[in-house]
């Protein structure tokens, strides 16, 4: 029995040996499909500025992250408000002099015209133009500015904040003026503005709020508060920002909720 079994095994071996060259072998030059297709390596986007930003995404403690964010943005907001109050004082003195038929000095005239021009107003200096200017040349409460910055930049972690120092979601409309949104609709030509400094980004945000027609209601609310000699409240001014986001009233509600939740950080 073993003898026949041995002969069978030997016969099968010889049959396999004779047929092996004709058996189709896998081409060694063709790699497995799963190994030949490699995931594309995402190229790291270089910042469009030379500012060293805190690693906002690296904080594990929420309180530390908020403290770092506010400490980074707050000085620029406060500096802008201080500059605006100085401009406002210049306009108020000029208005008082015009009302009393007092002539402005050459230096005063130059200062006033510079302010009017920067706020997109006619260069004519009279009571009407100066009153109109005072509606635009006014502060934005730091609580409101800081909360918009936190909301629009995801606490400093968004691509637009990291790459272009755009903490306020501001758009621009000339090619190459900023960063192209990854999900921009076909046919759209807007970009997200890029800045070389945080102060430039904050200044642009203030000018946008104080000059754009979309925020005329905010400026009216602020002027009424001035007239009534009431504090310029962040939550009250927020109701003039319904055009800032497509979310409208939901955006305002979220901002006010954030303002109320973060009051402890505003004056640290």
LINDAZI-V694015 format. One record per helix or strand of 3 or more residues. SS is the DSSP state (h for helix, s for strand). FROM is the first residue (numbers start at 1). LEN is the number of residues. If there is no record, write none. Layout:
# LINDAZI-V694015
ss = {SS;SS}
from = {FROM;FROM}
len = {LEN;LEN}
This chain:
# LINDAZI-V694015
ss = {h;h;h;h;h;h;h;h;s;h;h;h;h;h}
from = {2;33;56;62;106;127;142;159;191;198;213;234;249;263}
len = {21;4;3;38;13;10;12;6;3;14;15;7;13;3}
